[in-house]
Amino acid sequence: MKCDVVIVGSGGAGLVAAIRAAELGKDVVVVSKGYPTEAQTSMAQGGINAASTQQDIQQHIEDTLRSGQGLADPEVVEFVCTQAPKAIKWLDSIGVPFDRDDKEIARRKLGGASNPRACYAQDYTGLKILHTLYDNALKLGVRFVHEHFLLNIISEDNRAYGVTLLDKRSTQVKQLLSRAVILATGGFAKIYGPFSTNGEGSFGEGIAAAMRAGAKLSDLEFVQFHPTALAKSAILISEAARGLGAKIVNQKGEQFIDELATRDKISRAIYEQLAIGNEVFLDMREIGEEIIQRELPQERKLAMIYENVDPAKELLPIKPAAHYTMGGIDTESNGGTNIAGFFAVGECANVKLHGANRLGGNSLLELVVMGKRVGESAAAVSLEIEEKNFERTLIDSNFIKAVFTLPNSIDFMERKEFLQKVLFHNAGIVREELALKGVLSVIRQHQKELAFMGIKDKSPLYNTELIAFLEYGNMVELTEAMVVGAVQRNESRGAHYRKDHPKTKEEYHAHTFIWKEDGVLCADFVKQNITKN
Ligand SMILES: Cc1cc2nc3c(=O)[nH]c(=O)nc-3n(C[C@H](O)[C@H](O)[C@H](O)COP(=O)(O)OP(=O)(O)OC[C@H]3O[C@@H](n4cnc5c(N)ncnc54)[C@H](O)[C@@H]3O)c2cc1C
């Protein structure tokens, strides 16, 4: 199979890039390991930021830079915030059913924002956006390949030629050749397993594949924890609840933190309360049943189903959970990477919009504004591709055959759950050198043991155990890079909090770069695209 632009990932970022490249007349194929409506984007509740006045555009820029703590690129921030009103107009024009006050699109206030500027569709914002984008992509003739798992990027002499995929239905390895490759595979917050708001699937295979192909990754250590996840299931209760007046209290009824502070500060305060044996609750009762039902119907339903609590009437038990990964595949402001013809966009990319900490509502905005820009960049690539079998495809076919022959004397699912717990407690909200180094030795032990793990199910059809094993292998590879970044950054900044280095330091006022050279992990700090601390 061959096309002009292949996009791996059918979340918001992938679909906006696909629509833009198709509008420019390109033959576009979108690949995903599931179906478009299953992407992480569908879970976004709170809203998408866009200022409604000229003055608020400037404040949106300032809020984003402040939240980024010196690591957001001022040019990217200005571009995205300035384009935001246009992005909302476009989404509205293609059919996204935003809530309205009279005739205007309604806006609500999310944490860290100096004004209400998050546009929303009740608390189904991401779902409505994703469905609308999918309809529009189909109308434009974008081709979809569902249930194909990205294995690797085909690259030779520092140029991308396409991707290799595992057909989940048949377990066949296929190659898809293209003039340009865009990865839009989402973030990796699910590496924290049950301590994450993310759905199954964000283990970061795309980012790991980019690293194997020679791409540089940056700022992986910045993982945002959301303060208000349901205590039992880690399902998110969005910031919109606090925007409407919900309070955070402990079992004694004490308010111990400003509810509209940034997510890192609130998460840490809750983590500390839980560590001393307190319970923590979200108190939404004063908002009133009518407003809760009108603006947060999904969240009320989820709380009732998964926590057995009606938040309109009772205190809702909460905990912080890994939510968003700021770092990823390092990109230029047009989405390009250090490999020719290879682009990345959305949560898997680090274009440096969010810096050390993301402002709520800025991720959906990034998908739309950057999605368009990256769709245009990829459409501009011209290259004649020779239809041939690349060596990468043969290597990947042999690898999959080998996985079927591995002994399974070690249970990888048991190892995965163990690693997720270790990560949350030692490389999560609060970190320190010794504990981080302990996590690294666990990861390296798991890497050695992979050859003894393998799969019990040997069926070539719809082998879900094989997919889980591949996800785990990628997770272990990427987690090592993330923890190396966290060990090296001997300071606290944004979402990265080091108990042994609680202050922000000028010498670390730089991006962390991680890459592989001949299979060896390399790391460095680079002082570019930064603002003052
Ligand atoms: C519960 C929740 C609520 C949120 N609320 C908000 C909000 O209100 N506002 C906001 O701005 N942000 C919010 N976010 C963040 C935001 O939703 C995400 O950052 C964003 O949707 C990511 O979009 P994406 O297109 O980059 O990736 P995703 O939507 O995650 O899509 C990734 C795609 O890549 C595919 N993929 C992944 N790996 C592979 C592979 N190996 N092979 C093939 N395909 C693969 C997946 O199948 C999927 O199609 C929220 C996040 C969560 C979890």
The ligand as an SDF file (V2000), in Angstrom:
LIG
                    3D

 53 58  0  0  0  0  0  0  0  0999 V2000
   -9.8290   12.0260   30.8700 C   0  0  0  0  0  0  0  0  0  0  0  0
   -9.1530   13.1040   30.0840 C   0  0  0  0  0  0  0  0  0  0  0  0
   -9.7380   14.3700   29.9950 C   0  0  0  0  0  0  0  0  0  0  0  0
   -9.1080   15.3830   29.2680 C   0  0  0  0  0  0  0  0  0  0  0  0
   -9.7070   16.6130   29.1710 N   0  0  0  0  0  0  0  0  0  0  0  0
   -9.1200   17.5840   28.4310 C   0  0  0  0  0  0  0  0  0  0  0  0
   -9.7620   18.8570   28.2440 C   0  0  0  0  0  0  0  0  0  0  0  0
  -10.8510   19.0910   28.7340 O   0  0  0  0  0  0  0  0  0  0  0  0
   -9.1230   19.7860   27.4970 N   0  0  0  0  0  0  0  0  0  0  0  0
   -7.9080   19.5720   26.9050 C   0  0  0  0  0  0  0  0  0  0  0  0
   -7.3770   20.4530   26.2380 O   0  0  0  0  0  0  0  0  0  0  0  0
   -7.2920   18.3580   27.0520 N   0  0  0  0  0  0  0  0  0  0  0  0
   -7.8690   17.3700   27.7710 C   0  0  0  0  0  0  0  0  0  0  0  0
   -7.2490   16.1510   27.9090 N   0  0  0  0  0  0  0  0  0  0  0  0
   -6.0250   15.8960   27.1400 C   0  0  0  0  0  0  0  0  0  0  0  0
   -6.3790   15.6090   25.6930 C   0  0  0  0  0  0  0  0  0  0  0  0
   -7.6010   14.9180   25.6130 O   0  0  0  0  0  0  0  0  0  0  0  0
   -5.3080   14.7840   25.0050 C   0  0  0  0  0  0  0  0  0  0  0  0
   -4.0590   15.3420   25.2410 O   0  0  0  0  0  0  0  0  0  0  0  0
   -5.5290   14.7520   23.5060 C   0  0  0  0  0  0  0  0  0  0  0  0
   -6.8410   14.3510   23.2140 O   0  0  0  0  0  0  0  0  0  0  0  0
   -4.5380   13.8390   22.7920 C   0  0  0  0  0  0  0  0  0  0  0  0
   -4.9120   13.7910   21.4380 O   0  0  0  0  0  0  0  0  0  0  0  0
   -3.9910   13.0970   20.3570 P   0  0  0  0  0  0  0  0  0  0  0  0
   -4.6960   13.2250   19.0540 O   0  0  0  0  0  0  0  0  0  0  0  0
   -2.6170   13.6070   20.4650 O   0  0  0  0  0  0  0  0  0  0  0  0
   -3.9520   11.5730   20.8230 O   0  0  0  0  0  0  0  0  0  0  0  0
   -5.1200   10.5390   21.1490 P   0  0  0  0  0  0  0  0  0  0  0  0
   -6.4640   11.1300   21.1460 O   0  0  0  0  0  0  0  0  0  0  0  0
   -4.6400    9.8360   22.3690 O   0  0  0  0  0  0  0  0  0  0  0  0
   -5.0560    9.5340   19.9290 O   0  0  0  0  0  0  0  0  0  0  0  0
   -3.9680    8.6650   19.7460 C   0  0  0  0  0  0  0  0  0  0  0  0
   -4.2550    7.7760   18.5710 C   0  0  0  0  0  0  0  0  0  0  0  0
   -3.0820    7.0120   18.2940 O   0  0  0  0  0  0  0  0  0  0  0  0
   -3.4470    5.6610   18.1280 C   0  0  0  0  0  0  0  0  0  0  0  0
   -2.2910    4.8250   18.4940 N   0  0  0  0  0  0  0  0  0  0  0  0
   -1.5760    4.8680   19.6310 C   0  0  0  0  0  0  0  0  0  0  0  0
   -0.6060    3.9270   19.6080 N   0  0  0  0  0  0  0  0  0  0  0  0
   -0.7370    3.2870   18.4110 C   0  0  0  0  0  0  0  0  0  0  0  0
   -0.0530    2.2020   17.7980 C   0  0  0  0  0  0  0  0  0  0  0  0
    0.9540    1.5670   18.3990 N   0  0  0  0  0  0  0  0  0  0  0  0
   -0.4590    1.8050   16.5710 N   0  0  0  0  0  0  0  0  0  0  0  0
   -1.4960    2.4150   15.9400 C   0  0  0  0  0  0  0  0  0  0  0  0
   -2.1840    3.4330   16.4870 N   0  0  0  0  0  0  0  0  0  0  0  0
   -1.8060    3.8640   17.7010 C   0  0  0  0  0  0  0  0  0  0  0  0
   -4.6490    5.4610   19.0340 C   0  0  0  0  0  0  0  0  0  0  0  0
   -5.3860    4.3310   18.6290 O   0  0  0  0  0  0  0  0  0  0  0  0
   -5.3820    6.7810   18.7800 C   0  0  0  0  0  0  0  0  0  0  0  0
   -6.1240    6.6760   17.6040 O   0  0  0  0  0  0  0  0  0  0  0  0
   -7.8620   15.1320   28.6310 C   0  0  0  0  0  0  0  0  0  0  0  0
   -7.2790   13.8610   28.7280 C   0  0  0  0  0  0  0  0  0  0  0  0
   -7.9080   12.8540   29.4510 C   0  0  0  0  0  0  0  0  0  0  0  0
   -7.2630   11.5240   29.5690 C   0  0  0  0  0  0  0  0  0  0  0  0
  1  2  1  0
  2  3  1  0
  2 52  2  0
  3  4  2  0
  4  5  1  0
  4 50  1  0
  5  6  2  0
  6  7  1  0
  6 13  1  0
  7  8  2  0
  7  9  1  0
  9 10  1  0
 10 11  2  0
 10 12  1  0
 12 13  2  0
 13 14  1  0
 14 15  1  0
 14 50  1  0
 15 16  1  0
 16 17  1  0
 16 18  1  0
 18 19  1  0
 18 20  1  0
 20 21  1  0
 20 22  1  0
 22 23  1  0
 23 24  1  0
 24 25  2  0
 24 26  1  0
 24 27  1  0
 27 28  1  0
 28 29  2  0
 28 30  1  0
 28 31  1  0
 31 32  1  0
 32 33  1  0
 33 34  1  0
 33 48  1  0
 34 35  1  0
 35 36  1  0
 35 46  1  0
 36 37  1  0
 36 45  1  0
 37 38  2  0
 38 39  1  0
 39 40  1  0
 39 45  2  0
 40 41  1  0
 40 42  2  0
 42 43  1  0
 43 44  2  0
 44 45  1  0
 46 47  1  0
 46 48  1  0
 48 49  1  0
 50 51  2  0
 51 52  1  0
 52 53  1  0
M  END
$$$$
